[in-house]
Amino acid sequence: MASDPLAGVPLLSGQPVARGERWIFSAGFNVSASLSPTARIDSEVADLARLSDAGARVALLSHQGSHRDGTAGHLPHIAAHLSRALGRPVRYHPENASPGAALAARRMRDGEIVLFGNTRLHAGEEAGDPQLARSFAALGDRVAVGGFSKAHRSHASNTGLLDHLPGWAAGSLAAEVRFLAPWAAGPHAPPGGAAVLGGRKPEKTLVGLAGLVGRHELVVPAGVVLNTVLRALGHDVGASDLGERPAACLAAARAALDAPGRTRIHLPTTVFTVPAGQVGTAPARPVALADGVPRGHAVVDFVVEPWALALLARARRALLAGTPSRHLDGYTVASGSVLRALSAAAPGSALLLGGDTTTELPWPGPASTGGGSALQFLVEGTSSVLDALRSRSRPRRST
């Protein structure tokens, strides 16, 4: 990684802002109606206030949930929270890609902030649809890109917008990159790194497992990553959750297991299972991995071997990305032992990644609400959005 992880990235902090300018602010307000927690919203408040105070017209775009599973909803609760945090009205306009949305953006007053509808109400958002990105671009003339939690996504509302408009990295994005830079697992990183990869999102396997094996001393697969690794080794995992993109994750797990190097990949000898339809209601029972997962049962927890907990406790850099077990459902053996080991490590040497992880687990130490985006940056030293900002900022040759 370059000495400056933001080298070549245009920064909003260094960009003058004039009254009447039309800005699109691409944020990552993926927060439920309960508004718990609000860190992903609050991290953008300073930049929004600066743009508004300068007289800019700010069209906010954000996502919440997913179009694929029907969890995307409207965002009036976000506008209400921003109004309170900024001390000024933030209006909500439920559309974002229609002629009516473009007209509403053109009619904004100097200094006004309007939150437009959830970008994931469109199927094309997560597919990076160029026509949808063009429609989003009609809301302004320049783009401030925040929302570090989606910085690894090539979606219409972030990298797609940058195909049409000039862009700058918002302060929240820059701050998160600088915070994470010392943790990066690049070729010059000190030895002794350790990682626990849990949760159910595919990037924990496709990016985390694939990228950290060979660079870290220890990798502990957990959650869906563990289920995938066990399946790659030929174990019958019953009705255990294999998450999204199971075929791609299985191939990545097999490649990681075959990779040369000194990384120790932890495999439990004991897992805990419950009938698949009773997760959260039935007590888990221990099963020796050698005996196999009972038919119709799902793995919800496991025992971390003492040697792995010792390595976690003495690691110079330890990452926990994704909740190790079904903690909120009451299955806390793995998550509890991992947190105790990380708490015993040197102060500041352990880092939690991900919005769900930091919400679900009690942890007073360093943390990032970026999950997949943080993993991509820590493994690759960059992210999809940073690469897009760099490439779009280079002068283009005339033809």
C-alpha positions in Angstrom: 0.0 0.0 0.0 1.2 3.6 -0.7 2.3 5.6 2.3 -0.8 7.7 1.8 -3.8 5.4 1.3 -5.8 8.3 -0.3 -3.1 9.2 -2.8 -4.8 10.3 -6.1 -8.3 10.5 -4.5 -9.9 14.0 -4.7 -11.1 15.1 -1.3 -14.2 17.1 -0.5 -12.3 18.8 2.3 -10.1 20.5 -0.3 -12.8 21.5 -2.7 -14.2 25.0 -2.6 -18.0 25.1 -2.5 -20.0 28.0 -4.1 -23.6 29.1 -3.4 -26.1 27.5 -5.7 -23.9 24.5 -6.7 -25.9 21.3 -7.1 -24.3 18.4 -5.2 -25.4 14.8 -5.0 -24.2 13.3 -1.7 -24.0 9.5 -2.0 -24.3 8.2 1.6 -24.7 4.8 3.3 -27.6 5.3 5.7 -28.4 1.6 5.9 -30.2 2.1 9.2 -33.5 0.6 10.2 -36.5 2.6 11.4 -35.4 2.0 15.0 -32.4 4.3 14.4 -30.1 2.0 16.4 -27.3 2.8 15.9 -27.0 6.0 14.0 -23.2 6.1 13.5 -23.5 5.7 9.7 -25.8 8.8 9.6 -23.9 10.9 12.0 -20.6 10.4 10.3 -21.9 12.5 7.3 -23.3 15.4 9.3 -20.2 17.7 9.3 -19.9 17.6 5.5 -23.6 18.1 5.0 -23.6 21.1 7.3 -20.5 22.5 5.4 -22.2 22.2 2.0 -25.5 23.6 3.2 -23.8 26.5 5.1 -21.9 27.4 1.8 -25.3 27.6 0.0 -25.0 24.4 -2.0 -28.2 22.5 -2.9 -27.6 18.9 -1.6 -29.5 15.9 -3.0 -28.9 13.0 -0.7 -28.9 9.4 -2.0 -28.8 6.4 0.2 -29.6 2.7 0.4 -31.3 0.6 3.0 -32.0 -3.1 2.9 -32.0 -5.0 -0.4 -34.2 -5.2 -3.5 -33.4 -8.9 -3.8 -35.1 -10.0 -0.6 -37.7 -7.2 -0.4 -36.2 -5.5 2.7 -35.7 -2.1 1.0 -38.1 0.4 2.4 -38.6 4.2 2.4 -36.4 6.5 4.4 -38.5 9.3 6.2 -36.9 8.2 9.5 -33.5 9.1 8.2 -34.6 12.6 7.1 -36.2 13.2 10.5 -32.9 12.2 12.3 -30.8 14.4 10.0 -33.2 17.3 10.6 -32.5 16.9 14.4 -28.8 16.4 14.0 -28.3 19.3 11.6 -30.7 21.7 13.3 -32.4 22.5 10.0 -35.1 20.9 7.9 -34.2 17.9 5.7 -37.1 17.2 3.4 -37.8 13.6 2.1 -38.7 13.0 -1.5 -39.6 9.3 -2.0 -38.5 9.2 -5.7 -35.0 9.4 -7.0 -34.8 8.3 -10.7 -38.0 9.8 -12.2 -38.6 13.0 -14.1 -40.4 14.2 -11.0 -37.3 13.6 -8.8 -35.1 15.5 -11.3 -37.6 18.4 -11.3 -37.6 18.4 -7.5 -33.8 18.6 -7.4 -33.8 21.6 -9.9 -36.3 23.4 -7.7 -34.2 23.1 -4.5 -33.2 26.4 -2.8 -29.7 27.4 -2.0 -28.6 25.7 1.2 -31.4 23.1 1.1 -30.9 19.4 1.8 -33.3 16.9 0.4 -33.1 13.1 1.0 -34.4 11.3 -2.1 -35.8 7.8 -2.0 -34.0 4.5 -1.2 -31.8 3.6 -4.1 -32.4 -0.1 -3.5 -36.0 0.2 -4.4 -34.6 -0.3 -7.9 -33.3 -3.7 -9.0 -30.6 -2.0 -11.1 -29.0 -0.3 -8.1 -27.0 -3.4 -6.9 -26.4 -4.5 -10.5 -24.7 -1.1 -11.2 -27.2 -0.4 -14.0 -25.8 2.5 -16.1 -29.2 3.9 -17.1 -30.2 4.1 -13.4 -26.9 5.8 -12.7 -27.7 8.3 -15.4 -31.1 9.0 -13.9 -29.5 9.5 -10.5 -27.0 11.9 -12.0 -29.9 14.2 -13.1 -30.2 15.2 -9.4 -27.0 17.3 -9.4 -23.8 18.4 -11.1 -21.1 17.0 -8.8 -20.8 14.1 -6.3 -19.6 13.8 -2.8 -19.1 10.1 -2.0 -19.5 9.0 1.6 -21.0 5.8 2.9 -17.8 3.8 3.5 -20.0 0.7 4.4 -20.8 0.4 0.6 -17.3 1.5 -0.7 -16.7 -2.1 -1.9 -19.9 -2.0 -4.1 -19.9 -1.1 -7.7 -23.5 0.2 -7.5 -25.4 2.7 -9.6 -25.4 5.3 -6.8 -21.7 5.3 -6.1 -19.3 4.1 -8.9 -22.1 4.4 -11.4 -22.6 8.1 -10.6 -18.9 8.7 -11.1 -19.3 7.7 -14.8 -21.4 10.8 -15.3 -20.2 13.4 -12.8 -17.0 14.6 -11.2 -16.6 13.2 -7.6 -14.9 13.8 -4.3 -14.4 11.6 -1.3 -16.5 12.9 1.7 -14.8 13.3 5.1 -16.4 10.1 6.5 -14.9 8.0 3.7 -11.4 9.6 4.1 -11.5 9.3 7.8 -12.4 5.6 7.7 -9.6 4.8 5.2 -7.0 6.6 7.4 -8.3 4.8 10.5 -8.0 1.4 8.8 -4.7 1.9 7.0 -2.5 0.6 9.9 -4.4 -2.6 10.0 -4.0 -3.5 6.3 -2.6 -7.0 5.6 -0.3 -5.8 2.8 3.2 -7.3 1.9 4.9 -5.0 4.4 2.6 -5.7 7.3 4.2 -7.1 10.5 3.7 -10.8 11.1 1.4 -12.3 13.7 -2.0 -11.3 12.3 -5.1 -13.2 13.1 -8.7 -13.0 11.8 -12.1 -14.4 12.8 -14.5 -14.4 9.8 -18.1 -14.9 10.6 -21.6 -13.6 9.7 -23.3 -14.7 6.5 -22.3 -12.2 3.8 -20.3 -13.8 0.9 -17.4 -11.2 1.1 -16.3 -12.8 4.3 -15.3 -15.8 2.2 -14.7 -14.3 -1.2 -12.5 -11.4 0.1 -11.6 -12.2 3.7 -10.8 -15.9 3.6 -9.4 -15.7 0.1 -7.2 -12.7 0.9 -6.1 -13.3 4.5 -5.0 -17.0 4.2 -1.3 -16.7 3.4 -0.9 -13.3 5.1 -2.1 -14.0 8.6 -0.8 -16.5 11.1 -4.3 -17.6 12.1 -7.8 -17.6 10.4 -10.8 -18.8 12.3 -13.8 -19.5 10.0 -17.1 -18.9 11.7 -20.7 -18.5 10.8 -21.4 -19.2 7.2 -17.7 -19.2 6.4 -17.3 -22.1 8.8 -20.2 -24.0 7.2 -18.7 -23.4 3.8 -15.2 -24.6 4.8 -16.6 -27.7 6.4 -18.5 -28.5 3.3 -15.3 -27.9 1.2 -13.6 -30.5 3.4 -16.4 -33.0 2.7 -18.3 -32.7 5.9 -22.1 -33.0 5.8 -23.4 -29.7 7.3 -27.0 -30.7 7.2 -29.4 -27.8 6.9 -26.7 -25.2 7.9 -26.9 -21.7 6.4 -24.6 -21.4 3.3 -25.5 -17.7 2.6 -25.5 -16.0 -0.7 -23.4 -17.2 -3.7 -22.7 -20.7 -2.1 -21.0 -22.1 -5.2 -18.6 -19.2 -5.5 -17.9 -19.3 -1.8 -17.3 -23.1 -1.9 -14.7 -22.6 -4.7 -13.0 -19.9 -2.7 -12.9 -22.0 0.4 -11.4 -24.9 -1.4 -8.7 -22.6 -2.9 -7.9 -21.2 0.5 -7.6 -24.7 2.0 -5.2 -25.7 -0.7 -3.1 -22.5 -0.6 0.5 -22.9 0.5 1.8 -20.9 3.4 2.0 -20.9 7.2 -1.6 -19.8 8.0 -3.3 -22.0 10.4 -7.0 -22.4 9.6 -8.9 -23.3 12.7 -11.4 -26.2 12.5 -13.5 -27.1 15.6 -13.8 -30.6 16.9 -17.2 -29.7 18.5 -20.1 -27.8 16.9 -23.5 -27.0 18.3 -26.6 -27.7 16.3 -30.4 -27.2 16.5 -33.2 -28.3 14.2 -33.2 -25.9 11.3 -36.7 -24.6 12.0 -36.0 -24.0 15.7 -33.1 -21.7 15.6 -33.4 -19.2 18.5 -36.1 -21.3 20.3 -34.4 -24.7 20.9 -31.3 -25.2 23.0 -28.2 -26.2 21.0 -26.6 -29.6 21.6 -22.9 -30.3 21.1 -22.0 -32.6 18.3 -18.5 -34.0 17.5 -17.6 -32.9 14.1 -16.4 -36.3 13.3 -19.9 -37.7 13.9 -21.5 -35.3 11.4 -24.3 -32.8 11.6 -27.7 -34.6 12.2 -30.0 -34.5 9.2 -32.2 -31.4 9.2 -30.1 -29.7 11.8 -28.1 -26.5 11.4 -24.7 -25.4 13.0 -25.3 -22.4 15.2 -22.2 -22.3 17.3 -18.9 -24.1 17.9 -16.0 -24.5 20.4 -12.9 -22.5 19.6 -9.8 -24.6 20.4 -7.6 -23.3 23.2 -4.5 -23.0 20.9 -6.5 -20.7 18.6 -7.7 -18.5 21.5 -4.1 -18.2 22.7 -3.0 -17.0 19.2 -5.8 -14.5 19.2 -4.9 -13.2 22.6 -1.3 -12.5 21.5 -1.8 -11.4 17.9 -0.3 -8.1 16.9 -3.3 -7.4 14.7 -6.5 -9.3 15.2 -9.7 -8.8 13.2 -13.2 -9.9 14.0 -15.4 -9.6 10.9 -18.8 -11.0 11.4 -20.5 -12.4 14.5 -18.9 -15.9 15.1 -22.0 -17.6 16.3 -25.8 -17.0 16.3 -25.2 -14.6 19.2 -28.5 -12.8 19.2 -30.3 -16.1 19.1 -28.6 -17.1 22.4 -25.8 -19.3 21.1 -22.8 -17.5 22.5 -20.0 -20.1 23.0 -17.8 -19.0 20.1 -18.6 -15.3 20.2 -18.0 -15.2 24.0 -14.7 -17.0 23.9 -13.4 -14.9 21.0 -14.3 -11.6 22.7 -12.6 -12.7 25.9 -9.4 -13.6 23.9 -9.4 -10.3 22.0 -10.0 -8.4 25.3 -6.9 -10.0 26.7 -4.8 -8.9 23.7 -2.6 -5.7 23.9 -4.8 -2.6 24.0 -5.7 -1.4 20.5 -4.5 -4.6 18.8 -8.0 -6.0 18.1 -10.5 -4.5 15.6 -14.2 -5.4 15.0 -15.6 -4.9 11.5 -19.2 -4.5 10.3 -22.4 -2.8 11.2 -24.1 -6.0 12.4 -21.0 -7.2 14.3 -20.4 -3.9 16.2 -24.2 -3.8 17.0 -24.6 -7.4 18.1 -21.4 -7.8 20.2 -20.3 -5.9 23.3 -17.0 -4.4 22.4 -15.4 -1.2 23.8 -12.3 -1.2 21.6 -11.6 -0.1 18.0 -14.3 -0.8 15.5 -15.5 0.0 12.0 -19.1 -0.1 10.7 -17.7 -1.2 7.4 -17.8 -4.9 7.0 -17.1 -6.0 3.4 -15.7 -2.5 2.5 -13.3 -2.7 5.4 -12.2 -6.2 4.5 -11.7 -5.2 0.9 -9.6 -2.3 1.9 -7.6 -4.3 4.5 -6.8 -7.1 2.0 -6.3 -5.0 -1.2 -5.3 -1.6 0.1 -8.1 0.0 -1.9 -11.8 -0.3 -2.6 -14.1 -0.1 -5.7 -15.1 3.5 -4.8 -11.6 4.7 -4.2 -10.4 3.2 -7.5 -13.3 4.9 -9.3 -12.6 8.3 -7.7 -8.9 8.0 -8.7 -9.6 7.0 -12.3 -12.3 9.6 -12.9 -10.1 12.3 -11.5 -7.3 11.8 -14.0 -7.4 14.1 -17.0 -8.8 12.3 -20.1 -6.9 12.5 -23.4 -8.6 14.3 -26.2 -9.3 12.2 -29.3 
